[in-house]
Amino acid sequence: MSTVPVDLPVDADLQVCPRVAKMFKLQWEEVQKSWVLLYPEGMVKLNGSAGEIMSRLDGNTSIQTLISTLEQQFETTGLQADVLDFLTIAKRQGWVKL
């Protein structure tokens, strides 16, 4: 079993399928040329990496598949730690549900 950040549940693994939390709406903002998270009190503008990750969180795609997809799309390897770190932060902010 792969290791996951401390903030993720102890029993979580790379087969968990995260999704954007219900109180947030993820959308592309053409004017800002970025993904944003809308919520009742405002908006969070995501950087490029965060937007790429968040836009793939559909509740059906596992973390492992997400990592593989990103590595293929960007023709790189070794993104697991970065993706897990971001998901830890996003979960802590309440943006993501596992």
C-alpha positions as CSV (number, residue, x, y, z in Angstrom):
1,M,0.0,0.0,0.0
2,S,1.3,3.5,-0.9
3,T,1.8,6.0,1.8
4,V,-0.5,9.0,2.0
5,P,-0.2,12.3,3.8
6,V,-1.0,12.4,7.5
7,D,-4.1,14.5,7.1
8,L,-5.8,11.9,4.9
9,P,-7.6,9.1,6.7
10,V,-5.4,6.4,8.0
11,D,-7.3,3.8,5.9
12,A,-7.0,5.9,2.7
13,D,-5.1,4.6,-0.2
14,L,-4.4,5.6,-3.8
15,Q,-7.7,3.9,-4.9
16,V,-9.7,6.6,-3.0
17,C,-11.8,8.7,-5.5
18,P,-11.9,12.3,-4.2
19,R,-14.5,14.9,-5.4
20,V,-15.0,18.6,-5.1
21,A,-16.9,19.3,-1.8
22,K,-20.6,20.1,-2.4
23,M,-20.4,23.7,-1.1
24,F,-17.9,24.6,-3.9
25,K,-18.4,24.9,-7.6
26,L,-15.4,24.5,-9.8
27,Q,-15.4,26.4,-13.0
28,W,-13.1,27.8,-15.7
29,E,-13.0,31.6,-15.7
30,E,-12.0,32.7,-19.2
31,V,-11.4,36.3,-18.1
32,Q,-8.8,35.1,-15.5
33,K,-7.6,32.2,-17.6
34,S,-7.7,29.9,-14.6
35,W,-9.9,27.5,-12.7
36,V,-11.7,28.9,-9.7
37,L,-13.6,27.5,-6.8
38,L,-16.8,29.4,-6.2
39,Y,-18.5,29.3,-2.8
40,P,-21.2,31.5,-1.1
41,E,-18.8,33.9,0.5
42,G,-16.4,34.3,-2.5
43,M,-14.0,32.7,-4.8
44,V,-10.6,30.9,-4.7
45,K,-8.5,31.4,-7.8
46,L,-6.4,28.2,-8.3
47,N,-2.9,28.1,-9.8
48,G,-2.3,26.0,-12.8
49,S,-1.3,22.8,-11.0
50,A,-4.2,23.0,-8.5
51,G,-6.6,23.6,-11.4
52,E,-5.3,20.6,-13.3
53,I,-5.8,18.4,-10.2
54,M,-9.2,19.8,-9.1
55,S,-10.7,19.7,-12.6
56,R,-10.2,15.9,-12.6
57,L,-11.8,15.2,-9.2
58,D,-15.2,13.6,-10.2
59,G,-15.7,11.2,-7.3
60,N,-15.1,8.3,-9.7
61,T,-11.4,8.7,-10.6
62,S,-8.9,7.2,-8.1
63,I,-5.9,9.2,-6.9
64,Q,-3.7,6.6,-8.6
65,T,-5.5,7.2,-11.9
66,L,-5.3,10.9,-11.4
67,I,-1.6,10.8,-10.9
68,S,-1.1,8.5,-13.9
69,T,-3.2,10.8,-16.1
70,L,-1.3,13.9,-15.1
71,E,2.0,12.2,-15.6
72,Q,1.0,11.1,-19.1
73,Q,-0.5,14.4,-20.1
74,F,2.5,16.4,-19.0
75,E,5.0,13.7,-20.1
76,T,6.7,13.4,-16.7
77,T,7.0,11.1,-13.7
78,G,7.2,11.5,-9.9
79,L,4.0,13.6,-9.4
80,Q,2.6,11.4,-6.6
81,A,4.1,13.4,-3.7
82,D,3.0,16.8,-5.2
83,V,-0.6,15.5,-5.9
84,L,-0.9,14.0,-2.4
85,D,0.5,17.2,-0.8
86,F,-2.1,19.3,-2.7
87,L,-5.0,16.9,-1.8
88,T,-3.9,17.2,1.9
89,I,-4.1,21.0,1.7
90,A,-7.4,20.9,-0.3
91,K,-8.9,18.5,2.2
92,R,-7.8,20.7,5.1
93,Q,-9.4,23.8,3.3
94,G,-12.6,21.8,2.9
95,W,-12.4,21.9,-0.9
96,V,-12.2,18.1,-1.3
97,K,-14.1,15.2,0.1
98,L,-12.7,11.7,0.0
